[in-house]
């Protein structure tokens, strides 16, 4: 059976996490989520092992020494440095179900250098800038210690991370506007189903 690794991408607060959860329910038993790792502090409402595996810098360095880090990114934020990475920890299993993970262009380019390159299918979720910013502010308000400077940093960083030339370089075929959530999920689901069917027919 052919295997597909879907990288679900989008700017902050574009709705990609909600789309991902809806797809996992729709394709239960056929699609599973890859959970990445981070050294940033866990936020209110998050659960270790669900959004991320939250680890220390020392744990990340040990995994790097063991050759288990497939790609890694470091972000210089207001409070210091946060590391995000994908690990070769058994979650990506080309002999099992297809996989999906929340990703960034950096993740895409990093994983394209690994043995899983041929399986990767980038999927881009778009949303209006004003709506994304309002969602981000609303989400940050719920934190115990809201950090609106970090909201602004992420918003501005997205403009560079998802610049038109970057998107063009990734040659993304599957792009969807998250204007009406149910319609977006339906269209993304139909596209992913076609990709999985095609891979399984190989």
C-alpha positions as CSV (number, residue, x, y, z in Angstrom):
1,X,0.0,0.0,0.0
2,X,1.2,3.5,-0.8
3,X,1.7,5.9,2.1
4,X,0.9,9.6,2.4
5,X,2.1,12.1,5.0
6,X,-0.2,15.2,4.8
7,X,1.4,18.4,6.1
8,X,-1.4,20.8,7.1
9,X,-0.1,24.3,6.9
10,X,-1.4,27.8,7.5
11,X,-0.7,31.1,9.3
12,X,-1.4,31.5,13.0
13,X,-5.2,31.2,13.8
14,X,-6.1,30.1,10.3
15,X,-8.1,27.3,11.7
16,X,-5.7,24.5,10.7
17,X,-5.9,22.8,14.1
18,X,-9.7,22.6,14.0
19,X,-9.6,21.3,10.4
20,X,-7.1,18.7,11.4
21,X,-9.2,17.4,14.3
22,X,-12.3,17.2,12.0
23,X,-10.3,15.2,9.4
24,X,-9.1,12.8,12.1
25,X,-12.7,12.1,13.1
26,X,-13.8,11.7,9.5
27,X,-11.0,9.3,8.6
28,X,-10.7,7.5,11.9
29,X,-8.9,4.2,11.4
30,X,-7.4,5.4,8.2
31,X,-5.5,8.6,9.2
32,X,-3.5,9.4,12.3
33,X,-2.0,12.5,13.7
34,X,1.8,13.0,14.1
35,X,2.5,14.9,17.3
36,X,5.6,17.1,17.1
37,X,7.9,18.2,19.9
38,X,8.6,21.6,21.5
39,X,10.6,23.1,24.3
40,X,8.2,26.0,24.8
41,X,6.0,26.1,27.9
42,X,2.7,24.4,27.8
43,X,-0.2,26.8,27.4
44,X,-3.6,26.8,29.1
45,X,-5.9,24.3,27.5
46,X,-3.1,22.2,26.0
47,X,-2.3,18.6,26.9
48,X,1.1,17.0,26.7
49,X,1.1,14.5,23.9
50,X,-1.9,16.0,22.1
51,X,-0.9,19.4,20.6
52,X,2.9,18.7,21.2
53,X,5.2,16.5,23.2
54,X,6.6,19.1,25.7
55,X,10.2,18.4,26.5
56,X,13.2,20.1,28.0
57,X,16.2,21.4,25.9
58,X,18.3,18.7,27.4
59,X,15.8,16.0,26.3
60,X,15.8,17.5,22.8
61,X,19.6,17.5,22.7
62,X,19.7,13.8,23.8
63,X,17.3,12.9,20.9
64,X,19.6,14.8,18.5
65,X,22.6,12.8,19.7
66,X,20.7,9.6,19.1
67,X,19.8,10.7,15.6
68,X,16.1,10.7,16.2
69,X,15.4,14.4,15.2
70,X,14.2,14.6,11.6
71,X,14.1,18.4,11.5
72,X,14.3,21.2,14.0
73,X,13.5,24.9,14.1
74,X,14.5,27.5,16.7
75,X,12.5,30.7,17.2
76,X,13.8,33.7,19.0
77,X,10.7,34.9,20.9
78,X,10.1,37.7,23.4
79,X,11.0,35.4,26.4
80,X,13.9,33.6,24.8
81,X,14.4,30.6,22.5
82,X,11.8,28.0,21.7
83,X,12.6,24.8,19.7
84,X,10.2,22.8,17.7
85,X,11.0,19.5,16.0
86,X,9.8,16.3,14.4
87,X,11.2,13.1,15.8
88,X,11.7,9.7,14.2
89,X,9.9,8.1,17.2
90,X,7.7,5.5,15.4
91,X,4.8,7.9,14.8
92,X,5.6,8.1,11.1
93,X,5.0,4.5,9.9
94,X,4.9,4.0,6.2
95,X,3.7,0.4,6.7
96,X,0.6,1.5,8.6
97,X,-2.1,4.2,8.3
98,X,-1.6,7.5,6.4
99,X,-0.5,10.4,8.6
100,X,-1.3,14.1,9.1
101,X,0.5,16.7,11.0
102,X,0.4,20.5,11.6
103,X,3.4,22.0,9.9
104,X,5.2,25.1,8.6
105,X,7.2,25.6,5.4
106,X,10.3,25.0,7.5
107,X,9.0,21.6,8.5
108,X,8.1,20.8,4.9
109,X,11.6,21.7,3.6
110,X,13.2,19.8,6.5
111,X,11.2,16.6,6.0
112,X,11.8,16.8,2.2
113,X,15.4,15.9,3.0
114,X,14.4,12.7,4.8
115,X,13.4,9.2,3.6
116,X,9.7,10.3,3.8
117,X,10.0,12.9,1.0
118,X,8.1,10.9,-1.6
119,X,5.1,10.5,0.8
120,X,4.7,14.2,1.6
121,X,1.6,16.1,0.5
122,X,1.4,19.8,1.5
123,X,-2.1,21.2,2.3
124,X,-2.5,24.9,2.8
125,X,-5.4,26.5,4.8
126,X,-6.0,30.2,4.3
127,X,-8.0,32.7,6.3
128,X,-8.5,36.5,6.2
129,X,-5.8,38.5,8.0
130,X,-8.3,40.4,10.2
131,X,-10.1,37.3,11.3
132,X,-6.8,35.5,12.1
133,X,-5.6,38.5,14.3
134,X,-8.9,38.6,16.2
135,X,-8.8,34.9,16.8
136,X,-5.2,35.1,18.1
137,X,-6.1,38.0,20.5
138,X,-9.1,36.1,21.8
139,X,-7.1,32.9,22.3
140,X,-4.3,34.8,24.1
141,X,-6.8,36.4,26.5
142,X,-7.6,33.0,27.9
143,X,-4.0,32.4,29.0
144,X,-3.1,32.9,32.6
145,X,-0.5,35.4,31.7
146,X,-1.4,36.8,28.2
147,X,1.5,37.7,26.0
148,X,0.2,40.0,23.3
149,X,3.8,40.9,22.2
150,X,4.2,37.3,21.2
151,X,0.8,37.4,19.3
152,X,2.2,40.3,17.3
153,X,5.5,38.5,16.7
154,X,3.8,35.4,15.3
155,X,1.5,37.5,13.1
156,X,4.4,39.4,11.5
157,X,6.6,36.3,11.3
158,X,3.8,34.6,9.3
159,X,4.1,37.2,6.6
160,X,7.7,36.0,5.9
161,X,7.2,32.3,6.6
162,X,4.3,32.1,4.2
163,X,5.5,34.7,1.6
164,X,4.2,34.1,-1.9
165,X,7.7,33.0,-3.1
166,X,7.8,30.4,-0.3
167,X,4.4,29.0,-1.2
168,X,5.4,28.9,-4.9
169,X,8.6,27.0,-4.0
170,X,6.6,24.3,-2.2
171,X,4.3,23.9,-5.3
172,X,1.2,23.4,-3.1
173,X,-1.6,21.9,-5.2
174,X,-4.1,21.7,-2.3
175,X,-5.1,25.2,-1.1
176,X,-8.3,26.0,0.7
177,X,-9.9,29.1,2.1
178,X,-11.3,28.6,5.6
179,X,-14.2,31.1,5.1
180,X,-17.0,28.7,6.2
181,X,-15.5,25.9,8.4
182,X,-17.8,23.1,7.4
183,X,-17.3,23.7,3.7
184,X,-13.5,23.9,4.2
185,X,-13.4,20.6,6.0
186,X,-15.5,19.0,3.3
187,X,-13.3,20.2,0.5
188,X,-10.1,19.3,2.3
189,X,-11.5,15.9,3.2
190,X,-12.4,15.1,-0.4
191,X,-9.0,16.1,-1.6
192,X,-7.2,14.0,1.1
193,X,-9.5,11.0,0.3
194,X,-8.5,11.2,-3.3
195,X,-4.8,11.2,-2.4
196,X,-5.2,8.2,-0.1
197,X,-7.2,6.3,-2.6
198,X,-4.6,6.9,-5.3
199,X,-1.8,5.8,-3.0
200,X,-3.6,2.7,-1.9
201,X,-4.2,1.8,-5.5
202,X,-0.5,1.8,-6.4
